[in-house]
């Protein structure tokens, strides 16, 4: 199982804490429709959040 999948459905605050505990150096929280850069960054976890809940996550 991909370890990132466990973040989906979590409240954003809990997901950020868990990510830090798991060693993610950078956690980027993204609101719906937010513009983002597409450069890949090792050690960054992206969390797409709607209404305070993680809907999607990916590395980079």
C-alpha positions in Angstrom: 0.0 0.0 0.0 1.2 3.5 -0.8 1.9 5.3 2.5 0.4 8.5 1.0 -3.0 7.0 0.6 -3.6 7.0 4.4 -3.8 10.8 4.4 -7.0 10.8 2.3 -10.0 11.5 4.5 -8.0 12.9 7.4 -8.5 16.3 8.8 -5.8 18.6 7.5 -4.2 19.3 10.9 -3.9 15.6 11.7 -2.5 14.9 8.3 0.2 17.6 8.7 1.2 16.2 12.1 1.4 12.6 10.8 3.4 13.8 7.8 5.9 15.5 10.1 6.1 12.3 12.2 6.8 10.2 9.1 9.7 12.5 8.1 8.2 14.7 5.3 10.4 17.8 5.2 7.8 20.0 3.5 4.0 19.6 3.6 2.1 21.9 1.1 -1.6 22.3 1.7 -3.6 23.2 -1.4 -7.1 24.6 -1.5 -9.4 23.8 -4.4 -8.5 25.7 -7.5 -5.3 27.1 -6.0 -2.5 27.7 -8.5 0.6 25.7 -7.9 4.1 25.4 -9.4 4.8 22.1 -11.0 8.5 21.7 -10.1 9.3 18.4 -8.4 10.8 18.7 -4.9 12.1 15.7 -3.1 10.8 15.4 0.4 7.6 17.4 -0.2 4.1 16.1 0.3 1.2 17.9 -1.3 -2.2 17.7 0.3 -5.2 18.8 -1.7 -7.8 19.9 0.9 -11.5 20.7 0.7 -13.5 21.8 3.8 -10.6 20.9 6.1 -10.3 17.3 4.8 -7.6 15.8 2.6 -9.0 14.7 -0.7 -5.8 13.8 -2.5 -2.1 13.6 -1.8 1.1 13.2 -3.8 4.9 13.5 -3.5 6.9 16.2 -5.1 
